[in-house]
Amino acid sequence: MNNYRQDFPMLKHDYIYFNNASTSLKPKCVIEAISDYYNNYSVNTNRGVDSLGFKVTEKFESVRQLVADFIGSNSEEVIFTRGTTESLNLVASSFGNMIINEGDEIVISVVEHHSNLLPWQELCNKLGASLVFVPIKEDGTVDPEELKKVMTKRTKIVALNHISNVMGGINNLLELSKVVHQFDAYFVVDGAQGIVHEKVNVHDLDIDFYAFSSHKMYGPMGVGVLYGKKELLDMMPPVMFGGEMVDVVHNDIATYKQTPYKFEAGTMMVPEVIGLGAAIEYINQVDQTKMNAHVKELRKYLIDKLINEISDIEIYNKDAIDSSLITFNIKNIHAHDVASVLDKEKIIVRAGHHCAQLCMSNLEVASTIRISLAFYNTFEECDKVVEVLKKAGDYIDVLFK
Ligand SMILES: Cc1ncc(COP(=O)(O)O)c(C=O)c1O
């Protein structure tokens, strides 16, 4: 995998980048695809009848097909959004608002990112429904048998992450989706982390909605995807209104285009969508299975070293063996201080509550440090972080003297 490092211009700057769950680095081909758009055909989609307008629309729609092939859906089931957050908000405010009534229940877990908690919390508060929390295992995943226990005839939606951005465990979506559908509820999956580290086939997994962001999968920021089953998207009202999503407009009423276009009002993030297409082609070319295998090996190597060599470490997700991330604290040192020490050595990690405050409460900590790996990380980088962490206590003593 080391050969691919040259594809990432950011790696030239000698950082050890261990914050990939926050956002991944971007390969040259993604940057070049965006610059090619601005240099050579930077016009708007759908609006023109000219050859440039035609070219850009064709390119934009070809990315929709690439995404569909990547996740095992049809292209009309792929809606472009600004990212996971917007995708989940769209499901809640359109689909959720349509099917939830007073007294209904929405099941989530305490390890959800705020993006998969707050839209449901708001919806419940608005409509008089309740949030129900399904218990989680130590690696942050949900046991389908535990899910069964909290499901009732009032459960309308189950919204869970594919992979928690703090705990790293990989949910068994197939088994969970069977339980959800057994109770005639709908399954919404926050795939922000899952899309990078697992091969997804939304049709085979029988998922109703799957949300993800391009920027965590080597693509640009500002674009993401909401996959929805066609029959559900057809029923859902748009929540944003304006240009390009309408069919016929009268003084007092308008009709809207078919899905996915009725959900894509206004000028879209065209260069970012094109960049996402380049990122998917890149992943396909490198091979996602190989990428994931390398990340798992790295994680195993690193966690063994951390456990054996750092006596004061407290690791919160030891059990998440197939995960790409390690969440921990060094006893008696604040997570931010540890991150600052690492930063001095050009090692970038994430410290804080990771937009998952309920998860922090569940762990009974205010914050943690998270090392999240990508396929371009190396065993040598793992050695280096352990070496610096060994000295973290000494550094901090010096810093605060
Ligand atoms: C599990 C999870 N869900 C949702 C999000 C939100 O993604 P975005 O900020 O790209 O909308 C993140 C981002 O860290 C995440 O890790």
The ligand as a Gaussian input file, in Angstrom:
#p B3LYP/6-31G(d) Opt

LIG

0 1
 C      -20.744000       8.500000      12.122000
 C      -20.844000       9.879000      11.553000
 N      -22.042000      10.354000      11.198000
 C      -22.198000      11.572000      10.660000
 C      -21.131000      12.405000      10.459000
 C      -21.352000      13.749000       9.857000
 O      -20.747000      13.833000       8.601000
 P      -20.673000      15.229000       7.820000
 O      -20.086000      16.213000       8.768000
 O      -19.803000      14.934000       6.657000
 O      -22.067000      15.583000       7.432000
 C      -19.858000      11.967000      10.834000
 C      -18.688000      12.863000      10.707000
 O      -17.729000      12.749000      11.422000
 C      -19.713000      10.675000      11.378000
 O      -18.512000      10.198000      11.734000

